[in-house]
């Protein structure tokens, strides 16, 4: 039975992606801290109501 070995070259090449993902998570946290969730949800509801034709 062979033991799977990890490819270190793959791990090194994805470091930039991990950094970008971490930056995105930090920025989402900052947006939540500023209270922008309600603004985004309000805009989403308005767009949905316009597309459906209810509003």
KOLTORRO-239123 format. One record per residue: residue in one letter; chain; x, y, z of N, C-alpha, C, O in turn. Coordinates in steps of 0.02 Angstrom, whole numbers, plus 50000, padded with zeros to 5 digits. Layout:
<node 'A', 'A', <X, Y, Z>, <X, Y, Z>, <X, Y, Z>, <X, Y, Z>>;
...
END
This chain:
<node 'X', 'A', <50042, 49941, 50000>, <50000, 50000, 50000>, <50045, 50062, 50000>, <50091, 50068, 50041>>;
<node 'X', 'A', <50031, 50108, 49954>, <50070, 50169, 49950>, <50042, 50222, 49996>, <49981, 50228, 50004>>;
<node 'X', 'A', <50086, 50259, 50026>, <50066, 50315, 50069>, <50066, 50378, 50026>, <50116, 50393, 49994>>;
<node 'X', 'A', <50010, 50415, 50024>, <50008, 50476, 49983>, <50056, 50528, 50010>, <50061, 50539, 50070>>;
<node 'X', 'A', <50092, 50560, 49963>, <50139, 50612, 49982>, <50113, 50678, 49955>, <50085, 50681, 49901>>;
<node 'X', 'A', <50124, 50730, 49993>, <50100, 50795, 49974>, <50150, 50828, 49927>, <50211, 50821, 49935>>;
<node 'X', 'A', <50124, 50865, 49880>, <50166, 50900, 49832>, <50179, 50970, 49861>, <50135, 51012, 49862>>;
<node 'X', 'A', <50240, 50982, 49883>, <50257, 51046, 49914>, <50256, 51102, 49864>, <50245, 51160, 49882>>;
<node 'X', 'A', <50268, 51087, 49800>, <50267, 51139, 49749>, <50196, 51168, 49743>, <50189, 51229, 49733>>;
<node 'X', 'A', <50146, 51127, 49750>, <50077, 51150, 49748>, <50062, 51195, 49807>, <50028, 51246, 49800>>;
<node 'X', 'A', <50087, 51177, 49865>, <50075, 51218, 49925>, <50108, 51285, 49920>, <50080, 51335, 49942>>;
<node 'X', 'A', <50168, 51288, 49890>, <50203, 51351, 49884>, <50169, 51397, 49833>, <50170, 51458, 49842>>;
<node 'X', 'A', <50141, 51369, 49781>, <50111, 51411, 49729>, <50044, 51440, 49751>, <50022, 51490, 49722>>;
<node 'X', 'A', <50012, 51412, 49800>, <49946, 51437, 49821>, <49952, 51487, 49878>, <49901, 51508, 49905>>;
<node 'X', 'A', <50010, 51507, 49896>, <50020, 51555, 49951>, <49987, 51622, 49934>, <49958, 51654, 49978>>;
<node 'X', 'A', <49992, 51644, 49872>, <49961, 51707, 49852>, <49886, 51705, 49857>, <49854, 51753, 49879>>;
<node 'X', 'A', <49857, 51648, 49837>, <49784, 51640, 49842>, <49760, 51641, 49914>, <49708, 51669, 49929>>;
<node 'X', 'A', <49799, 51610, 49957>, <49781, 51609, 50029>, <49785, 51679, 50057>, <49743, 51699, 50098>>;
<node 'X', 'A', <49835, 51718, 50036>, <49841, 51787, 50060>, <49782, 51829, 50036>, <49754, 51869, 50074>>;
<node 'X', 'A', <49762, 51820, 49973>, <49704, 51857, 49947>, <49640, 51837, 49983>, <49598, 51880, 49996>>;
<node 'X', 'A', <49633, 51773, 49997>, <49574, 51751, 50033>, <49572, 51780, 50103>, <49519, 51801, 50127>>;
<node 'X', 'A', <49629, 51782, 50137>, <49632, 51811, 50203>, <49616, 51885, 50202>, <49582, 51911, 50246>>;
<node 'X', 'A', <49640, 51920, 50151>, <49625, 51991, 50144>, <49550, 52002, 50133>, <49521, 52049, 50161>>;
<node 'X', 'A', <49519, 51959, 50093>, <49448, 51964, 50081>, <49407, 51953, 50145>, <49358, 51988, 50157>>;
<node 'X', 'A', <49428, 51905, 50185>, <49394, 51892, 50249>, <49401, 51951, 50295>, <49354, 51970, 50330>>;
<node 'X', 'A', <49460, 51981, 50297>, <49472, 52040, 50339>, <49428, 52098, 50317>, <49399, 52132, 50359>>;
<node 'X', 'A', <49422, 52108, 50251>, <49381, 52163, 50226>, <49307, 52151, 50239>, <49270, 52198, 50253>>;
<node 'X', 'A', <49285, 52088, 50234>, <49215, 52073, 50251>, <49202, 52087, 50325>, <49149, 52114, 50342>>;
<node 'X', 'A', <49248, 52069, 50367>, <49241, 52084, 50439>, <49238, 52158, 50452>, <49200, 52181, 50495>>;
<node 'X', 'A', <49277, 52197, 50415>, <49277, 52269, 50422>, <49209, 52298, 50400>, <49183, 52344, 50432>>;
<node 'X', 'A', <49181, 52271, 50347>, <49116, 52293, 50323>, <49061, 52277, 50373>, <49016, 52317, 50385>>;
<node 'X', 'A', <49065, 52218, 50403>, <49017, 52199, 50455>, <49023, 52245, 50515>, <48973, 52265, 50544>>;
<node 'X', 'A', <49085, 52261, 50534>, <49097, 52305, 50591>, <49067, 52374, 50579>, <49042, 52406, 50625>>;
<node 'X', 'A', <49070, 52398, 50516>, <49043, 52464, 50500>, <48967, 52464, 50492>, <48937, 52518, 50485>>;
<node 'X', 'A', <48936, 52406, 50492>, <48863, 52403, 50487>, <48838, 52407, 50416>, <48782, 52431, 50405>>;
<node 'X', 'A', <48876, 52384, 50369>, <48855, 52388, 50299>, <48811, 52330, 50277>, <48789, 52329, 50220>>;
<node 'X', 'A', <48798, 52283, 50321>, <48755, 52226, 50303>, <48685, 52251, 50287>, <48656, 52228, 50238>>;
<node 'X', 'A', <48659, 52296, 50326>, <48591, 52320, 50314>, <48586, 52358, 50248>, <48535, 52354, 50214>>;
<node 'X', 'A', <48639, 52394, 50230>, <48638, 52431, 50167>, <48637, 52383, 50108>, <48599, 52392, 50060>>;
<node 'X', 'A', <48678, 52331, 50111>, <48682, 52282, 50057>, <48616, 52244, 50051>, <48591, 52234, 49995>>;
<node 'X', 'A', <48587, 52224, 50107>, <48523, 52188, 50104>, <48467, 52232, 50079>, <48423, 52209, 50042>>;
<node 'X', 'A', <48467, 52296, 50097>, <48415, 52342, 50073>, <48420, 52350, 49998>, <48369, 52351, 49964>>;
<node 'X', 'A', <48480, 52356, 49972>, <48489, 52362, 49899>, <48468, 52299, 49864>, <48439, 52302, 49810>>;
<node 'X', 'A', <48483, 52241, 49893>, <48463, 52177, 49863>, <48388, 52171, 49860>, <48361, 52147, 49810>>;
<node 'X', 'A', <48353, 52191, 49912>, <48280, 52187, 49913>, <48252, 52234, 49860>, <48205, 52216, 49825>>;
<node 'X', 'A', <48278, 52294, 49855>, <48253, 52342, 49805>, <48263, 52315, 49734>, <48218, 52322, 49693>>;
<node 'X', 'A', <48320, 52285, 49720>, <48332, 52258, 49653>, <48284, 52201, 49640>, <48256, 52197, 49585>>;
<node 'X', 'A', <48273, 52157, 49688>, <48227, 52101, 49679>, <48156, 52127, 49666>, <48121, 52101, 49622>>;
<node 'X', 'A', <48135, 52176, 49704>, <48067, 52202, 49696>, <48058, 52235, 49628>, <48004, 52230, 49599>>;
<node 'X', 'A', <48110, 52268, 49602>, <48105, 52299, 49536>, <48102, 52246, 49481>, <48066, 52254, 49433>>;
<node 'X', 'A', <48141, 52193, 49489>, <48143, 52141, 49437>, <48078, 52102, 49435>, <48053, 52085, 49381>>;
<node 'X', 'A', <48049, 52088, 49493>, <47987, 52049, 49495>, <47929, 52094, 49475>, <47880, 52070, 49447>>;
<node 'X', 'A', <47933, 52158, 49490>, <47880, 52204, 49472>, <47832, 52219, 49528>, <47779, 52248, 49517>>;
<node 'X', 'A', <47850, 52198, 49588>, <47805, 52210, 49645>, <47811, 52284, 49667>, <47761, 52316, 49683>>;
<node 'X', 'A', <47872, 52310, 49668>, <47883, 52377, 49694>, <47876, 52426, 49641>, <47883, 52486, 49654>>;
END
